[in-house]
């Protein structure tokens, strides 16, 4: 069989035999053939627009797409070669500093990252290093640092504590305390506590942790025990929601105890993956010895990151959105997403079998569980499977420790889930709930196995 540019792509050699997937082939392949093979692989993925599990941006407008294509080759770390992109990064951090009420935007320091996980790790590293400096100056032991946070934290904090030898002290959530709110905090902190993490938009449910209440609890601990413990706000989603939908909420640099904030540009910042941001309220909260200066790309470039080379295109896309949307645009987009989330949560609650954990009025995310004792015929895992058959991805998963026997489902509403598309989802959801409710015998393996992990 011939294999040349004149042979239709589906009549080339790859039709007779599958391509090697575990080694390089012996010969070259026409670009059209290779493209078609990769295209066909990706075709087996789900439809990103119907993925109600992910927080990550799945749509940008055509002007953003054009900018993205023009900037594929820009390396964010090479500030000598791409000085304008480097200047845009500085502009973005200044915009975020102002948005998050830094007392002196010029005195705030920050950087872009590959995502909020890297941003969280940099925030954690800064807290650990400052704690080490203080302890060494006092001649004290530095071998047992700990970090206090909710049991519902995102896995990046588990990674941080694992990778950098920090004891992870988890405050369990419960039906009485649906989020970490500072209760009983005094029993978790000591002289080895490097900081406390507050989450603005818990991954499991979307609820805000009350940062001001956590700060007040730490103020009381300092007054009673002399422990001055900083807060890092993990605002992966909420830091780009609260300034627009809950501007009166005090969670950011208005609270002096908040030393650093991280967010995902690629979540409710509206940018394609992967982009994150981390800012420190004042330069004193970022140790100089975490910043490296390199000269081998030209110039003298300070770099603060866990990796080195990374895309500059997403930083340009973030600046595009800041210019394009402004306060009014971001407010309209985030309010639209929240309106859809509340619409969906009310409809889910009205069906009967479900109890809402929250309703989407913090970030546009909500979760629900089956009412206790409602049925022995099906579980939320069965409902998730039925929805997946229709193309919709709505995960079911267990809550964290102390609530691990409670299974929930969660919907994340992004800007590309219109009210019209949401109603199409509700029609599918209602039909599948009706199918399961009509069962006369239990679904096989009703316990199932979690298809989604945090």
Rosetta blueprint (number, residue, H / E / L):
1 X L
2 X L
3 X L
4 X L
5 X L
6 X L
7 X L
8 X L
9 X H
10 X H
11 X H
12 X L
13 X H
14 X H
15 X H
16 X L
17 X L
18 X L
19 X L
20 X L
21 X L
22 X L
23 X L
24 X L
25 X L
26 X L
27 X L
28 X L
29 X L
30 X L
31 X H
32 X H
33 X H
34 X H
35 X H
36 X H
37 X H
38 X H
39 X H
40 X H
41 X H
42 X H
43 X H
44 X L
45 X L
46 X L
47 X L
48 X H
49 X H
50 X H
51 X E
52 X L
53 X L
54 X L
55 X L
56 X L
57 X L
58 X L
59 X L
60 X L
61 X L
62 X H
63 X H
64 X H
65 X H
66 X H
67 X H
68 X H
69 X H
70 X H
71 X L
72 X L
73 X L
74 X L
75 X E
76 X L
77 X L
78 X L
79 X L
80 X L
81 X L
82 X L
83 X H
84 X H
85 X H
86 X H
87 X H
88 X H
89 X H
90 X H
91 X H
92 X H
93 X H
94 X H
95 X H
96 X H
97 X H
98 X H
99 X H
100 X L
101 X L
102 X L
103 X L
104 X L
105 X H
106 X H
107 X H
108 X L
109 X E
110 X E
111 X E
112 X E
113 X E
114 X L
115 X L
116 X H
117 X H
118 X H
119 X H
120 X H
121 X H
122 X H
123 X H
124 X H
125 X H
126 X H
127 X H
128 X H
129 X H
130 X H
131 X H
132 X H
133 X H
134 X H
135 X H
136 X H
137 X H
138 X L
139 X L
140 X L
141 X L
142 X L
143 X L
144 X L
145 X L
146 X E
147 X E
148 X E
149 X E
150 X E
151 X L
152 X L
153 X L
154 X L
155 X H
156 X H
157 X H
158 X H
159 X H
160 X H
161 X H
162 X H
163 X H
164 X L
165 X L
166 X L
167 X E
168 X E
169 X E
170 X E
171 X E
172 X L
173 X L
174 X L
175 X L
176 X L
177 X L
178 X L
179 X L
180 X L
181 X L
182 X L
183 X L
184 X L
185 X H
186 X H
187 X H
188 X L
189 X L
190 X L
191 X L
192 X L
193 X E
194 X E
195 X E
196 X E
197 X E
198 X E
199 X E
200 X E
201 X L
202 X L
203 X L
204 X L
205 X L
206 X L
207 X L
208 X E
209 X L
210 X L
211 X H
212 X H
213 X H
214 X H
215 X H
216 X H
217 X H
218 X H
219 X H
220 X H
221 X H
222 X H
223 X H
224 X H
225 X H
226 X L
227 X L
228 X L
229 X L
230 X L
231 X E
232 X E
233 X E
234 X E
235 X L
236 X L
237 X L
238 X H
239 X H
240 X H
241 X L
242 X H
243 X H
244 X H
245 X H
246 X L
247 X L
248 X L
249 X L
250 X L
251 X L
252 X L
253 X L
254 X L
255 X L
256 X L
257 X L
258 X E
259 X E
260 X E
261 X E
262 X E
263 X E
264 X E
265 X L
266 X L
267 X L
268 X L
269 X L
270 X L
271 X L
272 X L
273 X L
274 X L
275 X L
276 X E
277 X E
278 X E
279 X E
280 X E
281 X L
282 X L
283 X H
284 X H
285 X H
286 X L
287 X L
288 X H
289 X H
290 X H
291 X L
292 X E
293 X E
294 X E
295 X L
296 X L
297 X L
298 X L
299 X L
300 X L
301 X E
302 X E
303 X E
304 X L
305 X L
306 X L
307 X L
308 X L
309 X L
310 X L
311 X E
312 X L
313 X H
314 X H
315 X H
316 X H
317 X H
318 X H
319 X H
320 X H
321 X H
322 X H
323 X H
324 X H
325 X H
326 X H
327 X H
328 X H
329 X H
330 X H
331 X H
332 X H
333 X H
334 X H
335 X H
336 X H
337 X H
338 X H
339 X H
340 X H
341 X H
342 X H
343 X H
344 X H
345 X H
346 X H
347 X H
348 X H
349 X H
350 X H
351 X L
352 X L
353 X L
354 X E
355 X E
356 X E
357 X L
358 X L
359 X L
360 X L
361 X L
362 X L
363 X L
364 X L
365 X E
366 X E
367 X E
368 X E
369 X E
370 X E
371 X L
372 X L
373 X L
374 X L
375 X L
376 X L
377 X L
378 X L
379 X L
380 X H
381 X H
382 X H
383 X H
384 X H
385 X H
386 X H
387 X H
388 X H
389 X H
390 X L
391 X L
392 X L
393 X E
394 X L
395 X L
396 X E
397 X E
398 X E
399 X L
400 X L
401 X L
402 X L
403 X L
404 X L
405 X L
406 X L
407 X E
408 X E
409 X E
410 X E
411 X E
412 X E
413 X L
414 X L
415 X L
416 X L
417 X L
418 X L
419 X H
420 X H
421 X H
422 X H
423 X H
424 X H
425 X H
426 X H
427 X H
428 X H
429 X H
430 X H
431 X H
432 X H
433 X H
434 X H
435 X H
436 X H
437 X H
438 X L
439 X L
440 X L
441 X L
442 X L
443 X L
444 X L
445 X L
446 X L
447 X L
448 X L
449 X L
450 X L
451 X L
452 X L
453 X L
454 X L
